[in-house]
Amino acid sequence: MTQMSMTASNATGKGANDVVFAVLKKANDAIARYGKDKVVNGSIGAIFDDEGNFAAMPTVDEYYRNMPSAELMNYAPIAGLPEFLDAAIESAFEDQKPEKAYIKSIATPGGTGAVRHVFYNYVEPGEKALIPDWFWANYKTILAEHLRGHETYQMFDSEYKFTLASLKEKTEKMLKAQNSLVIVFNTPAHNPTGYSMSYEEWEEVVEFFKGCAQDKNKKIVLLVDMAYIDYAGEPAETRRFLKLFSDLPENILVTLAFSMSKSFLVYGMRSGALIGISSSQEIAEEFFRVNSFSNRGVWSNGTRGAQKLLADVMTNPDLKQKIDNERNAYTKLIKKRSDIFLQEAQEVGLQLLPFKAGFFITVPADDPKAVADKLGENNIFVVPLQKGLRFAMCSIPTHQIAGLATKTKEALK
Ligand SMILES: Cc1ncc(COP(=O)(O)O)c(C=O)c1O
């Protein structure tokens, strides 16, 4: 007998469990049974301090709590507070803006909202976006939710070195089947591997897409998910590649998914922006128009308090400096944890994917679920991906890191 369903046909069968939140639940159950000290919770992409407590930035916290209710709670304009739209651009580029480009932004509920708009407004219904093979699982969910598919490009070769070969091959193949293509990059400090593309790799990418764009019938949209950029190194260095998006052919649109979630540790405040970069004023204006319409049609306004916070931070150097200092302290903390893990992995010969910076380290595995289950028996909770295991350095207290690489190496046997 077929199972009864009340849904519209497009929604039938939807809703498998979110892997990250399923692991988080297991970790929380184990904490309730055995206590916090006995459980390693490496599942969630949020920063926890070395006492295992949720980490916030004191200056952000204080600023919020002192905000007048009209700024905190009133509606924001549909596209976002105008001063937020400028601030999001300033924060995303700092001093690395491309010279010959029109740049527009739209407020969205986090980077998720920005990704949603690109998938919905720039991938044809029923067609596919091209995403990396190591990816934030939500890309797939958002595409499926909007009746779009995906194809993956390989990020690393058989020796786990970053490669652009597969990206190029897949792009060329897909551009034969589709007239438009959205290609996703999650860099710097990629989730789940921590890889950051170099400036030279970006130069190669931009040259390649300029070549593809010679066929004026093709529309190419790059989506750069920069959720972790503020934990990836010096701002001028991590953003240098953005200058390459100057004077692009008209049929290349670059979009940035900008998120306040990690940069200000305000994940639940749901604030970010979609930023569009085009050499054509007309395309930039269209970008603003269609994505504002989508805001109205999907969630209406964004979160005013978070928008006001960013606007104030970007126009108040002292406030910005204080927050930058607090963020840098967390960056150092996560780096300390990662260094311990990396060092031990090297000592015990545990293969990792190339890590440069950020919240996560990934161990490749043939049967990730089995390895995650084995680690779970030792009260170590990490996320099994399709081809590996994701360890959240952001959430594991430093004193719990030593021994993890060794236990993982054993569990892999
Ligand atoms: C790769 C990546 N992109 C985007 C996001 C978006 O997060 P948010 O919607 O909270 O800004 C996340 C959050 O986990 C992420 O890991």
The ligand as a Gaussian input file, in Angstrom:
#p B3LYP/6-31G(d) Opt

LIG

0 1
 C       29.157000      26.929000       4.260000
 C       28.102000      27.719000       4.896000
 N       27.477000      28.628000       4.170000
 C       26.507000      29.383000       4.677000
 C       26.100000      29.238000       5.977000
 C       24.982000      30.146000       6.337000
 O       24.711000      30.373000       7.594000
 P       23.696000      31.501000       8.012000
 O       22.451000      31.305000       7.225000
 O       23.506000      31.292000       9.457000
 O       24.360000      32.791000       7.668000
 C       26.712000      28.280000       6.787000
 C       26.276000      28.038000       8.167000
 O       26.483000      27.053000       8.767000
 C       27.733000      27.503000       6.231000
 O       28.379000      26.581000       6.940000

